[in-house]
């Protein structure tokens, strides 16, 4: 017959059992949480390929990520908060492209302008999300998500601004101003060049003489930015 366990043995056994039940899952919890947040972020980005922001629902994103709809709100309190995170992810990629394109010695205004234009126009849905930033994403994201976004954005803009200043021999602060203006110009040109398809079709039928030549957004943006940078260089 097995002798009864002592009090000390009972405590040791109980502690070991508790560790076996809760120790490992707790250690994995932060990694699992991060993985789910990333999965939702990727699902939201993928959804933008097939639909506009306004047509996407949190249920669709949850299904893409293989999660229950309620789980989404454990990581992002609102649709606006989720897409604010998507926007920051796209801005990070945009700024990385700028920093990579402006490595090396001092460069020409034309080259700097071309790098900025390519980076801003190269990220799918970046400009459409930026156009919603102040009217929808920021007001609906919640204060915690908004503060986190603002801090990340400010930090990255200072970094990429310094890179632009080094490349062009520009004064401190000019780089941040330039990337802000470049973003605003890109949004405006993109919207100006992309009227609703149904409007274009109706105009083609009713007033074909009003048809305009398509606008080359990248060429216009690059040319305008180059002029601005040259003016700053000569100031």
Helices and strands as residue ranges (DSSP letters): H 7-18, I 19-23, H 24-50, G 53-55, H 58-65, H 69-75, H 79-101, H 109-122, H 126-131, I 133-137, H 138-141, H 143-168, H 174-192, H 197-206, G 208-210, H 217-234
